[in-house]
């Protein structure tokens, strides 16, 4: 069984998720992971599906979504894991808030990357002049989280924004 990544982007309308997942189910694909959001009225969804279908079969099954030209659909095979997920990681939550300006995400993600951190989820919002970012971050078990937090706060100070890093609480599903 193979994995296929499916993306659907474009102008939002009711029923996109229902139509896309119905097409995938009709192919016998299992939805394993997904994320969806609206970005200023534009729909963005990524899905990871498993099954015995090719990316071209998936795109053909979802072609009706693109008929009016307002949505784009793409599918691609997901390569086998390369072992990068084998290291021990600790989950954290990063928050950023303050006046909007270019370079905020670049600065804080650069600090995280230099510490070996991996961002697993990122959401940003702009409300008036207030910029807010929330990220889920995995740090290597041997990373000095306190030192990373100090470097993040320093980067935030240079940009005039507040930055915090705290351990992520365990989710209960």
C-alpha positions as CSV (number, residue, x, y, z in Angstrom):
1,X,0.0,0.0,0.0
2,X,1.4,3.4,-0.9
3,X,0.8,6.9,0.5
4,X,-0.4,9.8,-1.7
5,X,-0.3,13.5,-0.7
6,X,-3.3,15.5,-2.1
7,X,-3.5,19.2,-2.1
8,X,-6.6,21.3,-2.9
9,X,-6.2,25.1,-3.0
10,X,-8.3,28.0,-4.4
11,X,-11.4,30.1,-3.8
12,X,-13.5,28.8,-0.9
13,X,-17.0,27.5,-1.3
14,X,-19.3,25.1,0.7
15,X,-18.7,21.4,0.0
16,X,-15.1,21.2,-1.0
17,X,-14.1,18.8,1.8
18,X,-17.2,16.7,1.2
19,X,-16.5,16.5,-2.5
20,X,-12.8,15.8,-2.2
21,X,-13.2,13.1,0.4
22,X,-16.1,11.4,-1.5
23,X,-13.8,11.1,-4.5
24,X,-11.0,9.6,-2.4
25,X,-13.4,7.2,-0.7
26,X,-14.7,6.1,-4.1
27,X,-11.2,5.1,-5.0
28,X,-10.9,3.1,-1.8
29,X,-8.3,5.4,-0.3
30,X,-8.0,5.7,3.4
31,X,-7.6,9.3,4.8
32,X,-4.7,9.0,7.3
33,X,-3.8,12.6,8.0
34,X,-5.2,16.0,7.0
35,X,-5.1,19.7,7.6
36,X,-7.4,22.4,6.2
37,X,-7.6,26.2,6.6
38,X,-9.0,29.3,5.1
39,X,-6.4,32.0,4.3
40,X,-8.2,35.3,3.7
41,X,-11.0,33.6,1.8
42,X,-8.8,31.1,0.0
43,X,-9.2,27.4,0.8
44,X,-6.1,25.3,1.5
45,X,-6.2,21.5,2.3
46,X,-3.6,18.8,2.4
47,X,-4.4,15.1,2.9
48,X,-2.3,12.0,3.2
49,X,-4.1,8.9,1.9
50,X,-3.2,5.3,1.7
51,X,-4.2,2.8,-0.9
52,X,-3.3,1.1,-4.1
53,X,-3.9,4.0,-6.5
54,X,-1.6,6.3,-8.5
55,X,-1.4,10.1,-8.2
56,X,-2.8,10.4,-11.7
57,X,-5.8,8.3,-10.7
58,X,-6.4,10.5,-7.7
59,X,-6.2,13.7,-9.8
60,X,-8.6,12.2,-12.4
61,X,-11.1,11.3,-9.6
62,X,-11.0,14.8,-8.2
63,X,-11.1,16.6,-11.6
64,X,-14.6,17.8,-11.0
65,X,-13.3,20.0,-8.2
66,X,-11.3,22.0,-10.8
67,X,-14.0,22.2,-13.5
68,X,-14.8,25.9,-12.9
69,X,-11.2,26.9,-12.6
70,X,-11.5,28.2,-9.0
71,X,-9.7,25.2,-7.4
72,X,-6.4,23.4,-8.1
73,X,-5.8,19.8,-7.2
74,X,-2.5,18.0,-7.2
75,X,-1.5,14.5,-6.0
76,X,1.9,13.0,-5.6
77,X,3.4,9.8,-4.1
78,X,4.9,10.2,-0.6
79,X,8.3,8.6,-0.4
80,X,9.1,6.0,2.2
81,X,10.4,7.3,5.5
82,X,14.1,8.0,5.5
83,X,14.6,7.4,9.2
84,X,14.6,11.1,10.2
85,X,11.8,10.4,12.6
86,X,14.0,8.0,14.7
87,X,15.6,10.6,16.9
88,X,14.1,11.4,20.3
89,X,12.1,14.6,20.3
90,X,10.3,16.8,22.8
91,X,7.2,18.8,21.8
92,X,7.0,22.6,22.5
93,X,4.6,25.4,21.7
94,X,6.0,28.6,20.3
95,X,3.9,31.8,20.4
96,X,4.7,35.2,18.9
97,X,2.7,38.4,19.2
98,X,3.2,42.0,18.5
99,X,3.3,44.6,15.8
100,X,3.3,43.2,12.2
101,X,6.4,43.6,10.1
102,X,8.4,41.6,7.6
103,X,10.8,38.9,8.8
104,X,9.1,37.7,12.0
105,X,8.6,34.1,10.9
106,X,12.0,34.0,9.3
107,X,13.8,35.1,12.4
108,X,12.1,32.8,14.9
109,X,12.1,29.7,12.6
110,X,15.8,30.4,11.9
111,X,16.5,30.1,15.7
112,X,14.5,26.9,15.9
113,X,16.3,25.4,12.9
114,X,19.7,26.2,14.3
115,X,18.8,24.3,17.4
116,X,17.6,21.3,15.3
117,X,14.0,22.1,15.9
118,X,11.3,21.0,13.5
119,X,8.0,22.9,13.1
120,X,5.1,20.5,12.9
121,X,2.3,23.0,12.7
122,X,2.2,26.8,12.2
123,X,-0.7,29.2,12.2
124,X,-0.4,33.0,11.8
125,X,-3.0,35.7,11.9
126,X,-3.0,39.4,11.3
127,X,-5.7,41.4,13.1
128,X,-5.3,45.1,12.3
129,X,-1.7,45.7,13.3
130,X,-1.4,42.8,15.7
131,X,0.5,39.8,14.4
132,X,0.1,36.4,16.2
133,X,1.9,33.2,15.4
134,X,1.5,29.8,17.1
135,X,3.7,26.9,16.2
136,X,4.0,23.3,17.4
137,X,7.7,22.5,17.5
138,X,9.7,19.4,18.1
139,X,13.2,19.9,19.7
140,X,15.8,17.2,19.9
141,X,15.9,15.6,23.4
142,X,19.5,16.9,23.9
143,X,18.6,20.5,22.9
144,X,18.9,23.1,25.7
145,X,15.3,24.4,25.6
146,X,16.0,27.2,28.0
147,X,18.9,28.5,25.8
148,X,16.7,28.2,22.7
149,X,14.0,30.2,24.5
150,X,16.5,32.9,25.4
151,X,17.6,33.1,21.7
152,X,14.0,33.3,20.6
153,X,13.2,36.1,23.0
154,X,16.3,38.0,21.8
155,X,15.2,37.6,18.2
156,X,11.7,38.8,19.2
157,X,13.2,41.8,21.0
158,X,15.0,42.8,17.8
159,X,11.7,42.7,15.9
160,X,9.6,44.3,18.6
161,X,7.5,41.2,19.3
162,X,7.0,38.9,22.3
163,X,8.2,35.3,21.8
164,X,7.6,32.4,24.2
165,X,8.5,28.7,24.1
166,X,6.9,26.3,26.5
167,X,6.6,22.5,26.7
168,X,3.5,21.2,25.0
169,X,0.9,19.6,27.2
170,X,0.0,16.0,26.3
171,X,-3.1,15.9,24.2
172,X,-5.8,13.4,25.1
173,X,-7.9,12.3,22.2
